[in-house]
Amino acid sequence: MQWYLKVLKQYADFNGRARRTEFWMFVLFNILAAIVLSIIDVLIGTASFSSTGTGFAMSGGLLTTIYQLAVLIPSLAVGARRLHDTGRSGWWQLLALIPIVGAIILIVWWATDGQPGANEHGMNPKQDAMAGYPQGGYPQQGYQQGGYPQQGYDQGGYPQQGYQQGGYPQQGGYQQGGYPQQQQQYPPQQQYPGAPQA
């Protein structure tokens, strides 16, 4: 569901790249929504049936048509971003105007894995996801900005227990600078003649 909402938030954003998961989850939710709305159209009588030679065909009902118009722009936008992920221009979606062949070519391209690393359309969204950015949809809990676990580690990545600010053990006779605390030795008192002995 988060992928579907992400596409709707980027309603008319034709820039950047989109992962295969983002694109195909949006397509799946669109199909499910169209099926549900078609059933509702039949129940309320806004869908029309026509007889064919081998059966019946149902034309799009009122609710289904409204929904398809509402998601037309985000569908084109996520399709363009998916093509950007493969290193192609979003204008290749015009191949859909070619019957059958154009749709097959687009489906193959939309199902192709994206280019590794950055291309002219931006960073690889999979790398953003592994780095902990929300675009990939992965949880950020339990990790700092640098990617280290928060429990038991300070900002530099060293354990907090048993270490001072400089990273040296507190136990074992070490001071703040990390050098041993040697006891200062004084020379023995010299005995002077005539001085009382303790």
N, C-alpha and C positions, 0 to 999 in steps of 0.2 A: 504493500500500500504506500510505503514511503517513496518508492520510485514514481508511482502515479502522481502523488502530490508534488514531488520535485519537478516533474514536467509541467504541471499546471502553474507552479510558481514562476517558472521560466516561460511564461505564456508565449511571448513573441521574441524569444532570445534565439537568434540564428547564429550566434557566435559561440566558439568553444567546441568542446568534444563531448560525446556521450558514449558510455559503455554499452555493450550488448545487453547487459541485464536491465539497464534503465530503459532502453528502447523496447525490448520484447515484453517486459512487464507492463509497460504502458499499452502495448498492443493487446496483451491478454486482458487487461481490465476493460479496454474499449470493447472487445468482443463480448465479454460477460455483461457489460452494461447494455450493449445493443440487444442481446438476447432477452434480458429482463424487460427492457422497455418495449420490445416487440410483443412480448406476452401481455404486458399491460395495455398496449394499443389494441390488441385483439379483444381483451376483456371489456374495454370501454367503447369499442366499436370505431376507433379512429384509423384502423388498418383495413385495407380493402383486399379482397381476394379476386384473382382472375383465373379462369380455367385455361389450362394448356392441353396439348394433345395427350400428355402422359400423366397429368395430375393438376395440382393447383399451385399458383405462385402468389406470394403475398407482397404487396408493395409496401414501402416504408410508411409507417404510421406517423402521426403528428409528433409524438414524444421522441421517437427515434430520429426523425429528421432534425428536430431542434437540437438534440444532443450531438448529432454528427456535425452540424454547423458550429456548435459551440467549441468542439475540440478540433476543428479543422486547422486552425493556426498553430496550436501547440503540437499537433501531429506533424505538420510540415517542419516545424522548428526542431523537434527531436529527431526527425528523419535527416535533416541537414546536419545536425551535430553528430549523428551516427556516421554519416558519410565523411565528415571532417575527421573522425577518429581513424578512418581507414586511409586518410590522405587524399580524399576526393572532394570536389566542390559540391555544395548543396544543390547546385543547379542540375545535377544529374538526376534529380527526382522527376524532371520533365520526361524521363524515359517511361514513366507510368502512362503517358499519353499513347505509347505504342501498345496495341493490344497484345496480351499474353507475354510476348517476348520481353517487353520493357519491365513488366512486373517480375518476371523470373530473374532478370539481371539484378534488379534492385534488391530482391530478397536475398540473393547470394551475397551481394555486397554488405547488406545490413547484418548478415550472419557471419561475416568475416571478422576475425580478431583485429583489434586496432593496432596501429603502428607503435612499436616500443619507443619510449622516450618522447621527447617533444617534437612537434612538427609545426608547420606555419599557422596552425589553428590553436595551438596552446599545448599545455602539458598533458601527459598521459593520465587520464582519470584513475587508472588502476594504481599508479604511483602515488597520486594524491590520497587514495584510500589507504595504502599501506603506511603512509606518513601520518595517518591519524586525522586527516581533514574530513569534515562532515560531508563533503561531496561524494565520497565513496560509500557512505552509509554505515561505516564500521564504528563501534563504540569507542569512545575516548577515555573511558573510566580506567583508573589504575595507572595512568602514565602521565608524566609531566610533558611539557612542551618539547623537551629534548628526546623523549621516547624512553626514559628510564622509569622503572617502577617507583612510585612515591613512597611506599612503605619501606622504612629502614635505610633510606638513602637521602643524602642532602642534595643540594642543587648541583654540586659537582659530580655526583654519582658515587661518593664514598659512603660507607656505613657511618651512621651517626653515633652509634653506641661505641663507647670506649675510645673515641678519637676527639681531639680538640679541633679548633678552627683550622689549624695548620695541617691537620691530617696525621698527627703523630699520637702514639698511645699516651694516655694519661697515667696509666699505671706503669710501675717499673722504674720510677726515679727519673722521669724526663720532665723538664720544664716547658714553658710555652714555646721557646725557640727550638726545642727538639734536642737539646744537649743535656748530658747527664748532670744531675745536681750533685756535684762532688762537694763533700764537706771541706771547708777551708781549714787547712792545717796551720797551726801557730807553732813557732819554735818553743821548745821547753824553756821555762824560766831559769835563768842562770842564778846560781847561788853566789852571793857576795859574802866575803868574810865578815863575820860579826853579825850577819842578819839572822834574825830568829827563824828557826825551822818550824814549819807548820806541823 
